[in-house]
Amino acid sequence: MNKNKFNELLKKADLTKKEFSVILGTTAGTVTNWGTSDREIPYWVESWLTLYIEKQKFEKLKKAIKESGACN
């Protein structure tokens, strides 16, 4: 994954690099350096962010269904 794709996925996930680093338990500097000539983006980041984005969609759907009373 290239840096542009990484930034795009972070945006879709509604996460900043700092927020993502906190979730991962690493420093913001580490995440910021990913995609530079010094550091490749880890192979697992794309799938992790994709699953995170999908989870957000399902959480929104679950909330909407619950609020509509369709489950009662």
C-alpha positions in Angstrom: 0.0 0.0 0.0 1.3 3.4 -0.8 1.1 6.6 1.3 -1.8 8.0 -0.7 -3.9 4.9 -0.1 -3.0 4.9 3.6 -4.1 8.5 4.0 -7.3 7.8 2.1 -8.1 4.9 4.3 -7.4 6.9 7.4 -9.8 9.6 6.2 -12.5 7.0 5.5 -12.0 5.6 9.0 -12.3 9.2 10.3 -8.9 8.8 12.1 -5.9 11.0 12.3 -2.5 9.5 12.4 -2.2 10.4 16.0 -5.5 8.7 16.9 -4.5 5.6 14.9 -1.2 5.5 16.7 -3.0 5.6 20.1 -5.2 2.7 19.1 -2.1 0.7 18.0 -0.2 1.7 21.1 2.7 3.2 19.2 4.0 6.8 18.7 2.5 9.3 16.3 5.9 9.7 14.8 6.0 6.0 13.9 2.7 6.2 12.0 3.7 9.5 10.4 6.9 8.0 9.1 5.1 5.1 7.4 5.2 5.5 3.6 8.4 7.5 3.6 11.6 6.3 2.1 12.8 5.2 5.5 9.7 3.2 6.5 7.3 1.0 4.6 3.7 0.8 5.7 3.3 -2.5 7.5 1.5 -5.2 5.3 -1.4 -5.6 7.8 -2.4 -1.9 8.0 -4.6 -2.0 4.9 -6.7 -4.9 6.0 -6.9 -3.5 9.6 -8.2 -0.2 8.4 -10.6 -1.8 5.9 -12.1 -3.9 8.7 -12.3 -0.9 11.0 -14.2 1.0 8.3 -16.6 -1.9 7.8 -17.2 -2.2 11.6 -18.1 1.5 11.7 -20.7 1.0 9.0 -22.2 -2.0 10.8 -22.3 0.0 14.1 -24.1 2.9 12.4 -26.6 0.4 10.9 -27.1 -1.4 14.2 -27.7 2.0 15.9 -30.2 3.1 13.2 -32.1 -0.2 13.5 -32.2 0.0 17.3 -33.4 3.6 17.2 -36.2 2.8 14.7 -37.6 0.1 17.0 -37.5 -2.5 14.3 -36.0 -5.0 16.7 -38.8 -4.7 19.3 
